Amino acid sequence: MRAVAEHEFTGEEWYLRGHFPGEPIVPGVILVESCAQAATVMAMSMPDQREGLGLFAGIEEMRFKRIVRPGDLGRFEAVMEKFRRSFARVKVRALVGDQVAAEGTILAVFQPRPK
């Protein structure tokens, strides 16, 4: 199972104002969160998970390889490696063009949404 999402970083994002003044760079935590959101959408495409809530359980071997700046189009890829019960292991990558900006593994737990 695989999901791909895209976001164009315009420079208007709130987190770029302070990261860094005069030299805006997309924070690594935003790249990881973007990958996690792609993984959650992928998991929610499964009938049993459609109404669920995806929660971080861990991040493994995340590496940052390229700076992402305003004007860049980020592509976020998530590939399900393992899904048992409600636990998922997902390989993720953030790319700009064909260059890897970040890659690693996200561990997640999916729970029924609280009522």
PANUPA-762017 format. One record per residue (C-alpha): x, y, z; residue in one letter. Coordinates in steps of 0.05 Angstrom, whole numbers, plus 32768, in hexadecimal, padded with zeros to 4 digits. Example, Ala and Ser with C-alpha at 12.3 -4.5 7.8 and 13.67 -1.06 7.14 Angstrom:
2
+------+------+------+------+
|    X |    Y |    Z | resn |
+------+------+------+------+
| 80F6 | 7FA6 | 809C |    A |
| 8111 | 7FEB | 808F |    S |
+------+------+------+------+
REM end
This chain:
115
+------+------+------+------+
|    X |    Y |    Z | resn |
+------+------+------+------+
| 8000 | 8000 | 8000 |    M |
| 801A | 8045 | 7FED |    R |
| 8005 | 808E | 7FF1 |    A |
| 8022 | 80CD | 7FD3 |    V |
| 8011 | 8115 | 7FE6 |    A |
| 802B | 8158 | 7FCF |    E |
| 8031 | 819E | 7FED |    H |
| 804E | 81DC | 7FCE |    E |
| 8072 | 8205 | 8003 |    F |
| 805F | 824C | 7FF3 |    T |
| 8086 | 8272 | 8028 |    G |
| 8045 | 8288 | 804A |    E |
| 8045 | 824D | 807A |    E |
| 8044 | 8266 | 80C2 |    W |
| 8080 | 823C | 80D8 |    Y |
| 80AE | 825B | 80A4 |    L |
| 80AC | 82A0 | 80C4 |    R |
| 80DC | 828B | 80FC |    G |
| 8100 | 8252 | 80DA |    H |
| 812D | 8277 | 80C9 |    F |
| 8123 | 82C3 | 80C2 |    P |
| 813F | 82D8 | 807F |    G |
| 814F | 828F | 806C |    E |
| 810D | 8267 | 806E |    P |
| 8116 | 821C | 8072 |    I |
| 80DE | 81E9 | 807B |    V |
| 80E9 | 81C9 | 80BF |    P |
| 80F8 | 817F | 80C1 |    G |
| 80BE | 8173 | 80F0 |    V |
| 808F | 818E | 80BA |    I |
| 80AC | 815D | 8087 |    L |
| 80A3 | 8123 | 80B8 |    V |
| 805B | 8139 | 80C8 |    E |
| 804B | 813F | 807E |    S |
| 8064 | 80F8 | 8073 |    C |
| 803B | 80E1 | 80AF |    A |
| 7FFC | 8101 | 8093 |    Q |
| 8006 | 80DD | 8050 |    A |
| 800E | 809C | 8077 |    A |
| 7FCE | 80AA | 809E |    T |
| 7FA6 | 80B7 | 805F |    V |
| 7FC1 | 8076 | 8043 |    M |
| 7FAC | 804F | 8082 |    A |
| 7F68 | 8070 | 8083 |    M |
| 7F5C | 8056 | 803D |    S |
| 7F55 | 8011 | 805C |    M |
| 7F0C | 8003 | 806D |    P |
| 7F1B | 7FEF | 80B6 |    D |
| 7F43 | 802F | 80C2 |    Q |
| 7F17 | 8061 | 809F |    R |
| 7EFD | 8081 | 80DF |    E |
| 7F3D | 8077 | 8106 |    G |
| 7F70 | 80A5 | 8124 |    L |
| 7FBA | 809D | 8112 |    G |
| 7FEC | 80AB | 814A |    L |
| 8038 | 80AD | 8149 |    F |
| 8058 | 8072 | 816C |    A |
| 809F | 8081 | 8155 |    G |
| 80CD | 809B | 8120 |    I |
| 8109 | 8071 | 810A |    E |
| 8146 | 8082 | 80E2 |    E |
| 812B | 80C4 | 80C8 |    M |
| 8161 | 80E6 | 809E |    R |
| 815F | 812C | 8081 |    F |
| 8184 | 8133 | 803F |    K |
| 816D | 8173 | 801D |    R |
| 8155 | 81B7 | 8034 |    I |
| 810D | 81C7 | 8020 |    V |
| 80FF | 8211 | 8012 |    R |
| 80C4 | 823C | 7FFE |    P |
| 80B2 | 822F | 7FB5 |    G |
| 80C3 | 81E5 | 7FBA |    D |
| 808E | 81B1 | 7FAB |    L |
| 8092 | 817B | 7FDF |    G |
| 807C | 8134 | 7FCF |    R |
| 806F | 8107 | 800A |    F |
| 806F | 80BC | 7FFF |    E |
| 8059 | 8086 | 8031 |    A |
| 805F | 803B | 8025 |    V |
| 8041 | 800A | 8057 |    M |
| 8075 | 7FD8 | 806D |    E |
| 804C | 7FB5 | 80A3 |    K |
| 8006 | 7FBC | 80BF |    F |
| 7FF0 | 7F8E | 80F7 |    R |
| 7FB3 | 7F9A | 8122 |    R |
| 7FB9 | 7FE5 | 812B |    S |
| 8004 | 7FED | 8125 |    F |
| 8025 | 8006 | 80E5 |    A |
| 806D | 800C | 80CD |    R |
| 8071 | 803C | 8093 |    V |
| 80AD | 8050 | 8068 |    K |
| 80A8 | 809A | 8057 |    V |
| 80CD | 80CA | 8029 |    R |
| 80C7 | 8115 | 801D |    A |
| 80E1 | 812A | 7FD9 |    L |
| 80EB | 8169 | 7FB1 |    V |
| 80ED | 8155 | 7F68 |    G |
| 8116 | 8116 | 7F67 |    D |
| 8141 | 812A | 7FA3 |    Q |
| 8133 | 810A | 7FE6 |    V |
| 812A | 813F | 801C |    A |
| 811B | 810E | 8055 |    A |
| 810F | 80C4 | 805E |    E |
| 8103 | 8093 | 8096 |    G |
| 80D1 | 8067 | 80B8 |    T |
| 8093 | 807C | 80DE |    I |
| 8072 | 804E | 8111 |    L |
| 8029 | 805C | 811E |    A |
| 7FEF | 8041 | 8145 |    V |
| 7FA8 | 8047 | 8129 |    F |
| 7F6F | 804C | 815A |    Q |
| 7F24 | 8053 | 8152 |    P |
| 7F11 | 809D | 8156 |    R |
| 7EF7 | 80AF | 819B |    P |
| 7EAC | 80BE | 819C |    K |
+------+------+------+------+
REM end
